[in-house]
Amino acid sequence: MNAASYERQRRSFVRRAIAPSLLFLLVVAGLPTLFLLITSLTPGALVNPGSLGDFSEPLRNYKLLGSDERFLGSLAVQARLSVYTVVLQVLLGTGLALLVHSGQSRWQSLRHLFVIPMVLPPIVVAVIWKLIYTPDISPIYQAARALNIALPAMTTHVDFALWSIVLADTWEWAPFTFLMVLAALQNLPAEYVEAARMDGADALRVFGHIVLPYIAPVLLVCTLFRLIDSIKAFPLIFLLTGGGPGSVTEVTNYYAYLVAFNFGELGYSSAITVVLLTATVVISWAAMRVSKNRESLE
């Protein structure tokens, strides 16, 4: 068997092997996405089921988005939430990974505890932080009262409501960055660090010139994944703040939920979701382009 024939057979086998998975993915994800796109082109409303088949003005919902101040405000809230959570998760996860990799036994013994929040179901995480943020039963608030310290109600205070979501999301997903960076650090060739130290480089220079460039691709991947997942903070917002106070924590996907199930506007809600999905795809594509350009330069 020549090489060309072998390659054809290998590709044929790969196509047959992944066909069931692709079919399942098409049914589970492709069909709902197609329904979402079709619905976004209609004025579909729960009070008027027949409107789901009205395509007389397909761009109506998208035209309304530009003048919807609440939608534009939800985009701004989503942007702030994404930036805050991604930055904190990457910094905290990287810091924990460096501590564990440093070889200090007290940190290495705790590394299994660091990943617990990530494996918990999102609704469980939301319930945990609901208890933490409830002044009447929270041990943090009880300790503060014992010390005569006045703590604000995090989830109902205008200045702290968004940060209550940020803290909970960071606690849940910083372990993702921790695991990724720790794995990269464990593959870092020890001779690079030893050579730098023999040349008189201190810990800061070793980190800046050797460790950081080595783990930079991993940090980029972590940032990309967490940026995409930051749009899915729905359970925390639903259980902790309900989008309030006012619209301080009303991110775009939560606004789409309210439009669909509180106001009954399925078509308009679908248009909001399509815009959010498109933005996610564009951000992912841009991040992948940046990653490829970086690899080509290296």
C-alpha positions in Angstrom: 0.0 0.0 0.0 1.5 3.3 -1.1 1.4 6.5 1.1 -1.4 8.2 -0.9 -3.7 5.1 -0.6 -3.0 4.9 3.1 -3.7 8.6 3.7 -7.1 8.2 1.8 -8.1 5.3 4.0 -7.0 7.1 7.1 -9.1 10.2 6.3 -12.1 8.0 5.4 -11.8 6.2 8.7 -11.6 9.5 10.6 -14.7 10.8 8.8 -16.7 7.7 9.7 -15.4 7.8 13.3 -16.5 11.4 13.9 -19.7 11.2 11.9 -21.9 10.1 14.9 -20.5 12.9 17.1 -21.0 15.5 14.4 -24.6 14.3 13.9 -25.3 14.4 17.6 -23.7 17.9 17.8 -25.9 19.0 14.9 -29.1 17.8 16.6 -28.2 19.2 20.0 -26.6 22.5 19.0 -27.3 23.1 15.3 -31.0 22.8 15.3 -31.7 25.1 18.3 -29.3 27.6 16.8 -31.2 27.5 13.5 -34.5 27.9 15.3 -33.0 30.9 17.2 -31.9 32.5 13.9 -35.3 32.0 12.3 -37.2 33.2 15.3 -35.1 36.4 15.5 -36.5 37.3 12.0 -40.1 37.3 13.3 -42.0 39.5 15.8 -42.8 36.3 17.6 -44.6 36.7 20.9 -46.1 34.3 23.4 -49.4 36.1 23.3 -49.6 35.7 19.6 -48.3 32.2 18.5 -49.0 33.0 14.9 -46.5 35.8 14.9 -43.7 33.2 14.9 -44.4 32.6 11.2 -44.5 36.3 10.2 -41.5 37.2 8.1 -42.9 40.4 6.6 -40.2 42.5 8.3 -37.3 40.2 9.1 -34.9 42.9 10.3 -37.4 44.6 12.6 -35.9 43.2 15.8 -32.4 44.1 14.9 -33.4 47.7 14.0 -35.0 48.0 17.5 -31.8 47.0 19.2 -30.0 50.2 18.3 -32.5 52.4 20.1 -33.0 50.0 23.1 -31.2 51.8 25.9 -31.7 48.8 28.2 -30.0 46.5 25.7 -27.1 48.9 25.2 -26.8 49.2 29.0 -26.7 45.4 29.4 -23.8 45.3 26.9 -21.9 47.7 29.0 -22.6 45.7 32.2 -21.5 42.5 30.4 -18.3 44.2 29.2 -17.4 45.3 32.7 -18.3 41.9 34.2 -16.2 40.1 31.6 -13.2 42.3 32.0 -13.2 42.2 35.8 -13.7 38.5 36.1 -11.2 37.5 33.4 -8.4 39.8 34.8 -8.9 38.6 38.3 -9.2 34.9 37.4 -6.0 35.0 35.3 -4.1 36.9 37.9 -5.3 34.8 40.9 -4.9 31.5 39.1 -1.4 32.4 37.9 -0.4 33.5 41.3 -1.7 30.3 42.9 0.1 28.2 40.3 3.4 30.0 40.9 3.0 29.5 44.7 2.4 25.7 44.3 5.2 25.4 41.7 7.6 27.2 44.0 8.0 23.9 46.0 6.8 25.1 49.3 5.1 22.1 50.9 2.3 24.0 52.6 1.0 25.3 49.2 1.5 22.0 47.5 -0.7 20.3 50.1 -3.5 22.7 49.4 -3.5 22.3 45.6 -6.3 19.8 45.6 -8.5 22.3 47.5 -8.0 25.0 44.9 -9.9 23.0 42.2 -13.0 22.2 44.3 -14.9 25.4 43.2 -14.5 24.6 39.6 -16.0 21.1 39.8 -19.1 22.2 41.7 -22.3 22.7 39.7 -22.9 26.4 38.9 -26.2 26.4 40.9 -24.4 25.0 43.9 -21.8 27.8 43.7 -24.7 30.3 43.5 -26.3 28.9 46.6 -23.0 29.0 48.5 -22.5 32.7 47.7 -26.2 33.4 48.4 -25.6 32.2 51.9 -22.4 34.2 52.2 -24.1 37.4 51.0 -27.2 37.0 53.3 -26.5 39.2 56.3 -28.8 37.3 58.7 -27.1 34.0 58.3 -23.7 34.7 56.8 -20.8 33.9 59.1 -18.9 36.8 57.6 -21.6 39.3 58.6 -21.9 37.7 62.0 -18.2 38.1 62.6 -18.3 41.7 61.4 -21.2 42.5 63.8 -19.2 41.0 66.6 -16.3 43.3 65.7 -18.7 46.3 65.4 -17.9 46.5 61.6 -20.7 47.7 59.3 -20.7 45.7 56.1 -23.0 46.7 53.2 -25.5 44.2 51.8 -23.4 43.2 48.8 -26.1 42.0 46.4 -28.5 44.9 47.0 -26.0 47.8 47.1 -25.6 49.7 43.9 -21.8 50.1 44.3 -21.2 46.5 45.3 -23.8 44.3 43.5 -21.7 43.8 40.4 -18.6 43.0 42.5 -20.6 40.4 44.4 -21.0 38.6 41.0 -17.3 39.2 40.1 -16.1 37.7 43.4 -18.3 34.6 43.1 -17.4 34.0 39.5 -13.7 34.5 40.2 -13.8 32.0 43.1 -15.5 29.5 40.9 -13.2 29.7 37.8 -9.8 30.9 39.0 -8.9 27.2 39.4 -9.2 26.7 35.7 -6.3 29.1 35.1 -4.5 27.6 38.1 -4.6 24.1 36.5 -3.6 25.3 33.1 -0.7 27.4 34.3 0.5 24.8 36.8 0.7 22.2 34.0 2.7 24.6 31.8 5.1 25.4 34.7 5.7 21.8 35.4 6.8 21.4 31.7 9.2 24.4 31.9 12.8 23.1 31.3 14.6 23.5 34.6 17.9 24.3 32.8 16.6 27.6 31.5 15.9 28.8 35.1 19.2 27.4 36.4 21.2 29.1 33.7 19.6 32.4 34.4 20.2 32.1 38.1 23.9 31.2 37.4 24.1 34.4 35.4 22.9 36.4 38.4 19.3 36.9 37.5 17.0 37.5 40.5 13.5 35.9 40.8 11.8 38.9 39.2 14.0 38.8 36.1 13.6 35.0 35.8 9.9 35.4 35.9 9.8 38.3 33.4 12.3 36.9 30.9 11.8 33.1 31.1 8.7 32.0 33.0 6.2 34.6 31.6 7.2 34.2 27.9 6.9 30.4 28.4 3.5 30.5 29.9 2.2 33.3 27.7 0.4 31.1 25.2 -1.3 29.3 28.0 -2.4 32.6 29.5 -3.8 33.6 26.2 -5.8 30.4 26.0 -7.1 30.8 29.5 -8.1 34.4 28.8 -10.0 33.3 25.6 -11.8 30.5 27.3 -12.7 32.6 30.4 -13.8 35.5 28.2 -16.2 33.3 26.4 -17.5 31.6 29.6 -17.9 35.0 31.3 -21.0 35.5 29.2 -22.6 32.5 30.9 -22.7 33.9 34.5 -26.5 33.5 34.4 -27.0 31.2 37.5 -25.1 33.6 39.7 -27.0 36.7 38.5 -30.4 34.9 38.6 -30.0 33.7 42.2 -27.9 36.4 43.8 -29.1 39.7 42.3 -31.9 39.1 39.8 -30.2 41.7 37.6 -30.6 44.4 40.3 -30.5 46.6 42.0 -32.2 48.4 39.1 -30.2 47.1 36.1 -26.7 47.3 37.7 -26.1 43.5 37.2 -28.4 43.0 34.2 -26.1 41.5 31.6 -27.2 40.8 28.1 -28.2 37.2 28.4 -30.2 37.9 31.5 -31.9 40.7 29.7 -32.7 38.3 26.8 -34.2 35.9 29.4 -36.4 38.7 30.8 -37.6 39.7 27.4 -38.5 36.2 26.5 -40.1 34.9 29.7 -41.3 38.0 31.5 -42.4 40.1 28.5 -43.1 37.2 26.1 -41.2 38.7 23.2 -39.5 35.6 21.8 -38.5 37.2 18.5 -36.8 40.2 20.1 -35.1 38.0 22.7 -33.8 35.7 19.9 -32.3 38.8 18.2 -30.6 39.8 21.4 -29.2 36.3 21.7 -28.0 36.2 18.1 -26.1 39.5 18.6 -24.5 38.1 21.7 -23.6 34.9 20.0 -22.1 36.8 17.1 -20.0 38.9 19.4 -18.7 35.8 21.1 -17.7 34.2 17.8 -16.0 37.4 16.6 -14.1 37.7 19.9 -13.0 34.0 19.6 -11.9 34.5 16.0 -9.9 37.6 16.9 -8.2 35.9 19.8 -7.3 32.9 17.6 -5.8 35.2 15.0 -3.7 37.0 17.6 -2.5 33.6 18.9 -1.6 32.5 15.3 0.2 35.7 14.6 2.2 35.4 17.8 3.2 31.8 16.9 4.3 32.9 13.4 6.4 35.7 14.8 8.1 33.3 17.2 
